[in-house]
Amino acid sequence: MCGADGCCGAGSRPSPAAPGSPGTAGICLGLAGLGFFLFGALNFFTHIGLIINTMG
């Protein structure tokens, strides 16, 4: 189904997202959150490694 009225063509509007789907903003926020989490995890383990390797 292409448009909200069921017809495909130059004047048809895209159908809205299904109820319960995250939508474009949700996907963007999810990817940003995942990137932020991975950056934080790498930052944490890098600093732990630096601290442990400089203790002796």
N, CA, C and O atoms as a CHARMM CRD file, in Angstrom:
* protein
*
  224
    1    1 MET  N      0.84600  -1.17700   0.00000 PROA 1      0.00000
    2    1 MET  CA     0.00000   0.00000   0.00000 PROA 1      0.00000
    3    1 MET  C      0.88900   1.23700   0.00000 PROA 1      0.00000
    4    1 MET  O      1.68400   1.44000   0.91800 PROA 1      0.00000
    5    2 CYS  N      0.75200   2.05600  -1.02500 PROA 2      0.00000
    6    2 CYS  CA     1.64300   3.20900  -1.14800 PROA 2      0.00000
    7    2 CYS  C      1.13400   4.41300  -0.38500 PROA 2      0.00000
    8    2 CYS  O      1.85100   4.95900   0.45400 PROA 2      0.00000
    9    3 GLY  N     -0.07600   4.83600  -0.65600 PROA 3      0.00000
   10    3 GLY  CA    -0.59000   6.04100  -0.02600 PROA 3      0.00000
   11    3 GLY  C     -1.58400   5.71400   1.07000 PROA 3      0.00000
   12    3 GLY  O     -1.95700   4.56000   1.28300 PROA 3      0.00000
   13    4 ALA  N     -2.00200   6.76900   1.76000 PROA 4      0.00000
   14    4 ALA  CA    -2.96700   6.57800   2.83400 PROA 4      0.00000
   15    4 ALA  C     -4.31600   6.10800   2.28900 PROA 4      0.00000
   16    4 ALA  O     -5.08000   5.44100   2.98700 PROA 4      0.00000
   17    5 ASP  N     -4.59900   6.46500   1.03100 PROA 5      0.00000
   18    5 ASP  CA    -5.86800   6.05500   0.44100 PROA 5      0.00000
   19    5 ASP  C     -5.74000   4.77000  -0.37800 PROA 5      0.00000
   20    5 ASP  O     -6.71600   4.32800  -0.98300 PROA 5      0.00000
   21    6 GLY  N     -4.54900   4.16700  -0.40600 PROA 6      0.00000
   22    6 GLY  CA    -4.37200   2.89600  -1.07100 PROA 6      0.00000
   23    6 GLY  C     -3.94400   2.98400  -2.51800 PROA 6      0.00000
   24    6 GLY  O     -3.74400   1.95000  -3.15600 PROA 6      0.00000
   25    7 CYS  N     -3.79500   4.19300  -3.06500 PROA 7      0.00000
   26    7 CYS  CA    -3.38600   4.29700  -4.45900 PROA 7      0.00000
   27    7 CYS  C     -1.95700   4.81700  -4.53700 PROA 7      0.00000
   28    7 CYS  O     -1.50600   5.60000  -3.70100 PROA 7      0.00000
   29    8 CYS  N     -1.26500   4.35400  -5.56800 PROA 8      0.00000
   30    8 CYS  CA     0.11000   4.78800  -5.78800 PROA 8      0.00000
   31    8 CYS  C      0.12000   5.76000  -6.95200 PROA 8      0.00000
   32    8 CYS  O     -0.52900   5.52000  -7.97000 PROA 8      0.00000
   33    9 GLY  N      0.84400   6.84400  -6.81100 PROA 9      0.00000
   34    9 GLY  CA     0.92400   7.80500  -7.90100 PROA 9      0.00000
   35    9 GLY  C      1.68500   9.03900  -7.46900 PROA 9      0.00000
   36    9 GLY  O      2.22300   9.09500  -6.36300 PROA 9      0.00000
   37   10 ALA  N      1.72900  10.03500  -8.35500 PROA 10     0.00000
   38   10 ALA  CA     2.51300  11.24100  -8.08900 PROA 10     0.00000
   39   10 ALA  C      1.91800  12.05000  -6.94400 PROA 10     0.00000
   40   10 ALA  O      2.64900  12.71000  -6.20600 PROA 10     0.00000
   41   11 GLY  N      0.59900  12.00500  -6.78900 PROA 11     0.00000
   42   11 GLY  CA    -0.02500  12.83000  -5.76800 PROA 11     0.00000
   43   11 GLY  C     -0.33600  12.09600  -4.47500 PROA 11     0.00000
   44   11 GLY  O     -0.93000  12.67200  -3.56400 PROA 11     0.00000
   45   12 SER  N      0.05800  10.82900  -4.38500 PROA 12     0.00000
   46   12 SER  CA    -0.29100  10.07600  -3.18400 PROA 12     0.00000
   47   12 SER  C      0.66100  10.41500  -2.04700 PROA 12     0.00000
   48   12 SER  O      1.85900  10.60800  -2.24900 PROA 12     0.00000
   49   13 ARG  N      0.10700  10.48100  -0.87000 PROA 13     0.00000
   50   13 ARG  CA     0.91600  10.76900   0.31700 PROA 13     0.00000
   51   13 ARG  C      1.43300   9.45700   0.89700 PROA 13     0.00000
   52   13 ARG  O      0.75400   8.43500   0.80600 PROA 13     0.00000
   53   14 PRO  N      2.63900   9.47100   1.49800 PROA 14     0.00000
   54   14 PRO  CA     3.10800   8.23900   2.14500 PROA 14     0.00000
   55   14 PRO  C      2.22900   7.89500   3.33200 PROA 14     0.00000
   56   14 PRO  O      1.74000   8.77600   4.03900 PROA 14     0.00000
   57   15 SER  N      2.03700   6.61200   3.53700 PROA 15     0.00000
   58   15 SER  CA     1.18700   6.19700   4.64500 PROA 15     0.00000
   59   15 SER  C      1.91100   6.44300   5.96400 PROA 15     0.00000
   60   15 SER  O      3.12900   6.27400   6.03200 PROA 15     0.00000
   61   16 PRO  N      1.19600   6.83500   7.00500 PROA 16     0.00000
   62   16 PRO  CA     1.85100   7.08800   8.28800 PROA 16     0.00000
   63   16 PRO  C      2.38300   5.80000   8.90200 PROA 16     0.00000
   64   16 PRO  O      1.97700   4.70400   8.51600 PROA 16     0.00000
   65   17 ALA  N      3.29200   5.94100   9.86000 PROA 17     0.00000
   66   17 ALA  CA     3.87500   4.77100  10.51500 PROA 17     0.00000
   67   17 ALA  C      2.79300   4.01600  11.27400 PROA 17     0.00000
   68   17 ALA  O      1.83400   4.61000  11.76700 PROA 17     0.00000
   69   18 ALA  N      2.95400   2.72800  11.35900 PROA 18     0.00000
   70   18 ALA  CA     1.99100   1.89700  12.07200 PROA 18     0.00000
   71   18 ALA  C      2.03000   2.22400  13.55700 PROA 18     0.00000
   72   18 ALA  O      3.08400   2.59100  14.07600 PROA 18     0.00000
   73   19 PRO  N      0.91700   2.10000  14.24400 PROA 19     0.00000
   74   19 PRO  CA     0.91500   2.35300  15.68800 PROA 19     0.00000
   75   19 PRO  C      1.86500   1.41000  16.41100 PROA 19     0.00000
   76   19 PRO  O      1.86700   0.20400  16.16600 PROA 19     0.00000
   77   20 GLY  N      2.65500   1.96300  17.28700 PROA 20     0.00000
   78   20 GLY  CA     3.60600   1.16000  18.03000 PROA 20     0.00000
   79   20 GLY  C      4.98000   1.08500  17.39000 PROA 20     0.00000
   80   20 GLY  O      5.92000   0.60000  18.02000 PROA 20     0.00000
   81   21 SER  N      5.12500   1.55300  16.15200 PROA 21     0.00000
   82   21 SER  CA     6.44200   1.54900  15.52400 PROA 21     0.00000
   83   21 SER  C      7.21800   2.77300  15.99100 PROA 21     0.00000
   84   21 SER  O      6.60800   3.79400  16.31100 PROA 21     0.00000
   85   22 PRO  N      8.55800   2.69800  16.03900 PROA 22     0.00000
   86   22 PRO  CA     9.33800   3.78700  16.61800 PROA 22     0.00000
   87   22 PRO  C      9.34100   5.06000  15.77500 PROA 22     0.00000
   88   22 PRO  O      9.47700   6.14800  16.33300 PROA 22     0.00000
   89   23 GLY  N      9.19900   4.96600  14.47800 PROA 23     0.00000
   90   23 GLY  CA     9.22900   6.15500  13.64000 PROA 23     0.00000
   91   23 GLY  C     10.66300   6.62000  13.41600 PROA 23     0.00000
   92   23 GLY  O     11.60600   6.05800  13.97200 PROA 23     0.00000
   93   24 THR  N     10.81000   7.64700  12.59800 PROA 24     0.00000
   94   24 THR  CA    12.14100   8.14000  12.24400 PROA 24     0.00000
   95   24 THR  C     12.86200   8.72000  13.44500 PROA 24     0.00000
   96   24 THR  O     14.04700   8.45000  13.63600 PROA 24     0.00000
   97   25 ALA  N     12.18100   9.50700  14.25300 PROA 25     0.00000
   98   25 ALA  CA    12.82600  10.11400  15.41800 PROA 25     0.00000
   99   25 ALA  C     13.27400   9.05700  16.41900 PROA 25     0.00000
  100   25 ALA  O     14.34400   9.17800  17.01600 PROA 25     0.00000
  101   26 GLY  N     12.46400   8.02800  16.60300 PROA 26     0.00000
  102   26 GLY  CA    12.83500   6.96200  17.52700 PROA 26     0.00000
  103   26 GLY  C     14.04900   6.18700  17.05300 PROA 26     0.00000
  104   26 GLY  O     14.90700   5.80700  17.85000 PROA 26     0.00000
  105   27 ILE  N     14.11700   5.95400  15.74400 PROA 27     0.00000
  106   27 ILE  CA    15.27200   5.24000  15.19100 PROA 27     0.00000
  107   27 ILE  C     16.52800   6.08500  15.34700 PROA 27     0.00000
  108   27 ILE  O     17.57800   5.56700  15.72600 PROA 27     0.00000
  109   28 CYS  N     16.43300   7.37400  15.05900 PROA 28     0.00000
  110   28 CYS  CA    17.59800   8.26300  15.19500 PROA 28     0.00000
  111   28 CYS  C     18.05100   8.34600  16.64600 PROA 28     0.00000
  112   28 CYS  O     19.24900   8.29100  16.92700 PROA 28     0.00000
  113   29 LEU  N     17.11500   8.47700  17.55900 PROA 29     0.00000
  114   29 LEU  CA    17.48800   8.54200  18.97200 PROA 29     0.00000
  115   29 LEU  C     18.06400   7.21900  19.45300 PROA 29     0.00000
  116   29 LEU  O     18.98600   7.20200  20.26700 PROA 29     0.00000
  117   30 GLY  N     17.52800   6.11700  18.95600 PROA 30     0.00000
  118   30 GLY  CA    18.06000   4.81200  19.33000 PROA 30     0.00000
  119   30 GLY  C     19.48700   4.61700  18.85000 PROA 30     0.00000
  120   30 GLY  O     20.32700   4.10400  19.59000 PROA 30     0.00000
  121   31 LEU  N     19.77300   5.02500  17.60600 PROA 31     0.00000
  122   31 LEU  CA    21.13800   4.90500  17.08100 PROA 31     0.00000
  123   31 LEU  C     22.09300   5.83000  17.83000 PROA 31     0.00000
  124   31 LEU  O     23.23300   5.45700  18.10600 PROA 31     0.00000
  125   32 ALA  N     21.63100   7.03300  18.15800 PROA 32     0.00000
  126   32 ALA  CA    22.47700   7.95000  18.91500 PROA 32     0.00000
  127   32 ALA  C     22.75400   7.39800  20.30800 PROA 32     0.00000
  128   32 ALA  O     23.87700   7.49700  20.80300 PROA 32     0.00000
  129   33 GLY  N     21.74800   6.82500  20.93700 PROA 33     0.00000
  130   33 GLY  CA    21.93600   6.22700  22.25800 PROA 33     0.00000
  131   33 GLY  C     22.87700   5.03800  22.21700 PROA 33     0.00000
  132   33 GLY  O     23.69400   4.85900  23.12100 PROA 33     0.00000
  133   34 LEU  N     22.76900   4.22300  21.17300 PROA 34     0.00000
  134   34 LEU  CA    23.66400   3.07300  21.03300 PROA 34     0.00000
  135   34 LEU  C     25.10200   3.53600  20.83500 PROA 34     0.00000
  136   34 LEU  O     26.02400   2.97200  21.42400 PROA 34     0.00000
  137   35 GLY  N     25.29500   4.55700  20.00900 PROA 35     0.00000
  138   35 GLY  CA    26.63700   5.09400  19.80400 PROA 35     0.00000
  139   35 GLY  C     27.20500   5.68000  21.08600 PROA 35     0.00000
  140   35 GLY  O     28.38100   5.48200  21.39200 PROA 35     0.00000
  141   36 PHE  N     26.38800   6.39100  21.82800 PROA 36     0.00000
  142   36 PHE  CA    26.81600   6.97500  23.09800 PROA 36     0.00000
  143   36 PHE  C     27.19800   5.88700  24.09400 PROA 36     0.00000
  144   36 PHE  O     28.19000   6.02000  24.81200 PROA 36     0.00000
  145   37 PHE  N     26.41900   4.81600  24.14000 PROA 37     0.00000
  146   37 PHE  CA    26.70600   3.70200  25.04500 PROA 37     0.00000
  147   37 PHE  C     28.02200   3.02000  24.67600 PROA 37     0.00000
  148   37 PHE  O     28.84200   2.73100  25.54700 PROA 37     0.00000
  149   38 LEU  N     28.22100   2.76200  23.37800 PROA 38     0.00000
  150   38 LEU  CA    29.46300   2.11600  22.94600 PROA 38     0.00000
  151   38 LEU  C     30.66800   3.00200  23.22400 PROA 38     0.00000
  152   38 LEU  O     31.71100   2.50900  23.65300 PROA 38     0.00000
  153   39 PHE  N     30.53800   4.29500  22.98800 PROA 39     0.00000
  154   39 PHE  CA    31.63900   5.21700  23.28500 PROA 39     0.00000
  155   39 PHE  C     31.96200   5.19200  24.77100 PROA 39     0.00000
  156   39 PHE  O     33.13300   5.15300  25.14800 PROA 39     0.00000
  157   40 GLY  N     30.94900   5.21300  25.61100 PROA 40     0.00000
  158   40 GLY  CA    31.16500   5.17600  27.05200 PROA 40     0.00000
  159   40 GLY  C     31.81200   3.87900  27.50400 PROA 40     0.00000
  160   40 GLY  O     32.67500   3.89100  28.38100 PROA 40     0.00000
  161   41 ALA  N     31.40500   2.75400  26.91500 PROA 41     0.00000
  162   41 ALA  CA    31.99000   1.46500  27.28300 PROA 41     0.00000
  163   41 ALA  C     33.45900   1.41000  26.88300 PROA 41     0.00000
  164   41 ALA  O     34.29800   0.96300  27.66500 PROA 41     0.00000
  165   42 LEU  N     33.77600   1.85900  25.67500 PROA 42     0.00000
  166   42 LEU  CA    35.17500   1.86700  25.24400 PROA 42     0.00000
  167   42 LEU  C     36.00300   2.82200  26.08900 PROA 42     0.00000
  168   42 LEU  O     37.14500   2.51600  26.43500 PROA 42     0.00000
  169   43 ASN  N     35.44300   3.96300  26.42000 PROA 43     0.00000
  170   43 ASN  CA    36.13200   4.93900  27.26000 PROA 43     0.00000
  171   43 ASN  C     36.42200   4.34200  28.63500 PROA 43     0.00000
  172   43 ASN  O     37.52300   4.50500  29.16200 PROA 43     0.00000
  173   44 PHE  N     35.45700   3.66200  29.20800 PROA 44     0.00000
  174   44 PHE  CA    35.61500   3.05400  30.53200 PROA 44     0.00000
  175   44 PHE  C     36.73600   2.02200  30.52700 PROA 44     0.00000
  176   44 PHE  O     37.64300   2.07500  31.35800 PROA 44     0.00000
  177   45 PHE  N     36.66700   1.07400  29.57400 PROA 45     0.00000
  178   45 PHE  CA    37.65500  -0.00700  29.55500 PROA 45     0.00000
  179   45 PHE  C     39.04000   0.50100  29.18800 PROA 45     0.00000
  180   45 PHE  O     40.03800  -0.03900  29.66400 PROA 45     0.00000
  181   46 THR  N     39.12200   1.53900  28.34300 PROA 46     0.00000
  182   46 THR  CA    40.42400   2.12400  28.02400 PROA 46     0.00000
  183   46 THR  C     41.04900   2.73000  29.26700 PROA 46     0.00000
  184   46 THR  O     42.23800   2.53600  29.52300 PROA 46     0.00000
  185   47 HSD  N     40.26100   3.46100  30.04200 PROA 47     0.00000
  186   47 HSD  CA    40.80100   4.08400  31.24800 PROA 47     0.00000
  187   47 HSD  C     41.17200   3.04500  32.30500 PROA 47     0.00000
  188   47 HSD  O     42.17600   3.19800  33.00100 PROA 47     0.00000
  189   48 ILE  N     40.37300   1.99700  32.42600 PROA 48     0.00000
  190   48 ILE  CA    40.72200   0.92700  33.36700 PROA 48     0.00000
  191   48 ILE  C     42.04800   0.29100  32.95900 PROA 48     0.00000
  192   48 ILE  O     42.90000   0.02600  33.80800 PROA 48     0.00000
  193   49 GLY  N     42.22400   0.04600  31.65600 PROA 49     0.00000
  194   49 GLY  CA    43.47700  -0.52900  31.17400 PROA 49     0.00000
  195   49 GLY  C     44.66200   0.37600  31.43300 PROA 49     0.00000
  196   49 GLY  O     45.73800  -0.09500  31.80200 PROA 49     0.00000
  197   50 LEU  N     44.47200   1.67900  31.24200 PROA 50     0.00000
  198   50 LEU  CA    45.57200   2.61200  31.50900 PROA 50     0.00000
  199   50 LEU  C     45.92500   2.65500  32.97800 PROA 50     0.00000
  200   50 LEU  O     47.10300   2.72900  33.32900 PROA 50     0.00000
  201   51 ILE  N     44.93100   2.60900  33.83900 PROA 51     0.00000
  202   51 ILE  CA    45.18600   2.65700  35.28200 PROA 51     0.00000
  203   51 ILE  C     45.91300   1.38800  35.72000 PROA 51     0.00000
  204   51 ILE  O     46.89300   1.46300  36.46100 PROA 51     0.00000
  205   52 ILE  N     45.44800   0.23400  35.27200 PROA 52     0.00000
  206   52 ILE  CA    46.05800  -1.02800  35.68600 PROA 52     0.00000
  207   52 ILE  C     47.49600  -1.14200  35.16900 PROA 52     0.00000
  208   52 ILE  O     48.38100  -1.60400  35.89000 PROA 52     0.00000
  209   53 ASN  N     47.72500  -0.72800  33.93800 PROA 53     0.00000
  210   53 ASN  CA    49.05000  -0.87100  33.33900 PROA 53     0.00000
  211   53 ASN  C     50.06300   0.13600  33.88900 PROA 53     0.00000
  212   53 ASN  O     51.26500  -0.03300  33.68400 PROA 53     0.00000
  213   54 THR  N     49.60700   1.16300  34.57100 PROA 54     0.00000
  214   54 THR  CA    50.55600   2.14400  35.13300 PROA 54     0.00000
  215   54 THR  C     50.67300   1.98600  36.64700 PROA 54     0.00000
  216   54 THR  O     51.32800   2.80500  37.29100 PROA 54     0.00000
  217   55 MET  N     50.06400   0.96800  37.22900 PROA 55     0.00000
  218   55 MET  CA    50.12500   0.80100  38.68600 PROA 55     0.00000
  219   55 MET  C     51.46400   0.22300  39.13300 PROA 55     0.00000
  220   55 MET  O     51.92700   0.53300  40.23100 PROA 55     0.00000
  221   56 GLY  N     52.08600  -0.59800  38.31800 PROA 56     0.00000
  222   56 GLY  CA    53.28000  -1.29500  38.78000 PROA 56     0.00000
  223   56 GLY  C     54.48800  -0.47300  38.51700 PROA 56     0.00000
  224   56 GLY  O     55.60100  -0.89000  38.83600 PROA 56     0.00000
